Amino acid sequence: MQRSQIIVYVVIKYYLLLEIEMAVQQNRKTRSRRGMRRSHDALTTAALSVESTTGETHLRHHVSPDGYFKGRKIAPASGS
């Protein structure tokens, strides 16, 4: 081998050593294991409340669009 061929060989080998490999699972997960893992991923509906003063529907523990919270005027209405 000539000197230039050796240099090219060393450079290529160096870059191949730097290449990062992706992680791959060792063996396949069963449908049961997959389902058990996903059992906690279900989305729940938002908890809604009806404001006692105005009858407006809003998220629990949030001010209604009219600015009321627990029957008292807390903030100006969101539209104004």
C-alpha positions in Angstrom: 0.0 0.0 0.0 1.1 3.5 -0.7 1.2 6.3 1.9 -1.9 8.0 0.4 -3.9 4.8 0.4 -3.0 4.2 4.1 -4.1 7.7 5.0 -7.4 7.3 3.2 -7.9 3.9 4.9 -7.1 5.4 8.4 -9.5 8.3 7.8 -12.3 6.1 6.6 -11.8 3.7 9.6 -11.8 6.7 12.0 -15.1 8.0 10.6 -16.7 4.6 10.8 -15.7 4.4 14.4 -17.4 7.7 15.1 -20.7 6.6 13.6 -23.3 6.4 16.3 -25.6 3.4 16.2 -29.3 3.6 17.0 -30.7 1.7 19.9 -32.6 -1.4 19.0 -34.7 -3.5 21.3 -33.4 -6.9 22.1 -36.6 -8.8 21.6 -40.2 -8.0 20.6 -42.7 -6.8 23.1 -46.0 -8.7 23.2 -49.4 -7.3 22.6 -50.2 -7.7 26.2 -47.1 -5.7 27.4 -47.8 -3.0 24.8 -51.4 -2.8 26.0 -50.3 -2.6 29.7 -48.0 0.3 28.9 -50.7 2.1 27.0 -53.3 1.6 29.6 -52.2 4.9 31.4 -52.3 7.0 28.2 -56.1 7.5 27.9 -57.3 11.1 27.8 -60.1 12.3 30.1 -62.6 14.9 29.3 -62.2 18.3 30.9 -64.0 18.9 34.2 -66.7 21.6 33.6 -68.7 23.7 36.0 -71.7 25.9 35.7 -71.4 29.3 37.2 -74.1 29.7 39.8 -74.7 33.4 39.2 -74.7 33.6 35.4 -75.3 29.9 34.3 -72.1 30.1 32.2 -70.2 26.8 31.6 -66.4 27.0 32.4 -63.5 24.9 33.4 -63.3 23.9 37.0 -61.1 26.2 39.1 -61.1 28.8 36.4 -62.8 32.2 36.0 -65.8 32.1 33.7 -65.8 34.1 30.5 -68.1 36.7 32.2 -65.4 37.2 34.9 -67.2 35.3 37.8 -65.7 32.8 40.1 -67.7 31.0 42.8 -70.6 33.5 42.4 -68.5 36.6 42.8 -67.3 39.1 40.2 -63.5 38.7 40.1 -62.3 40.1 36.7 -63.8 42.2 33.9 -65.5 40.1 31.1 -63.1 38.6 28.5 -65.0 40.3 25.6 -64.4 43.9 26.9 
